Amino acid sequence: MKISDAEVVNTALSFPLLIKELEAGFRQDFTMPKRQVLSLANDPNLNDGLALLPAWNDAVIGVKVFTHFPGNAQQNLPTLFSKILLFDRSTGTPLALVDGTSVTYWRTAAISALASRYLARADASRLCLLGTGRLAIPLVTAHLSVHALSVVTIWGRNESKASAIVTQLRAKFPAVSFSTVREIGEGVETADIIVSATGSAEPLVCGHQVPAGCHVDLLGNHHVDRRECDSQLVTKSLVYVDDRANVLSEAGELLIPIAEGSFKVTSIQGELKQLCRGDVPGRQSNKAITLFKSVGTALSDLITANLIYKMTM
């Protein structure tokens, strides 16, 4: 059985290749049961958890397992550990054990860029990123592999972290103008693409700030009672999701306006697999606002891990 750690993952992958592989994988037939998120905590003040994300297609079976221990931060340990197991689809033979944490960064950024290929304007040139976590640089890199971006603005609560990310990005992409913004509106109001990757419990992206023709990607929240955008943005947008079942179990961005009565489940335009297969239209005009809400899929973990396995054979 092949074992691939984070170093192997980061060496093997590139965004153009991964995005192409993900698009092909979502076009094919697959099975993806609803993921299980299990609480490990007897203490109601703790959120220790275990999650199981299974999926399979004609080639491989995969399951990502991750643990979430928020208290680990006090011990200088990561709060999340993750591994992906791959098995041969025809025989069930174990094939690989792949580092799931690094795969999650790669596939999350790649899915964001893939969705924007269908939902952002073809001439999109200005990106606003909200968030300064470990996904920041992968997200910008992934979108630069899909769009001819000329301006990228970064917002974060910690200005020094935002500035450090800008410095790193300038070194990687000298032809692009990178800068930080102190107020979210400074970046949002002039953006063609907005990507929000934060842990915010309250809306950061508000409908009255988002310009016509913009594409908004929301990927930071996985809680039913939290959201990165307000209800106004949802109601004025064409809304797409990575996976309907998981989004409607976890994403306050849609669940809160549904509970308010301002948005209906039937108003969801489609899932990522439908966009990739051409079963639903993506962007239909240069004036429409599109919104893509993702919570992550086991299929994207499976496709990414299998790509790494094939490349390191």
Buried (B, 14 or more C-beta within 10 A) or exposed (E): EBEBEBEBBBEBBEBEBBBBBBBEBBBBEBEBEEBEBEEEEEEEEEBBBBBBBBBBBEBBBBBBBBBBBEEBEEEEEEEBBBBBBBBEBEEEEEBBBBBBBBBBBBBBBBBBBBBBBBBBBEEBBBBBBBBBBEBBBBBBBBBBBBBEBEBBBBBBEEBEBBBBBBEEBBEEBEEBEBBBBEEBBBBBBBBBBBBBBBEBEEBBBBBEBBEEBBBBBBBBBBBBEBBBBBBBBBBBBBBBBBBBBBBBBBBBBBBBBBEEEEBEEEBBBBBBBBBBBEEBEBBEEEEBBBBBBBBBBBBBBBBBBBBBBBBBE
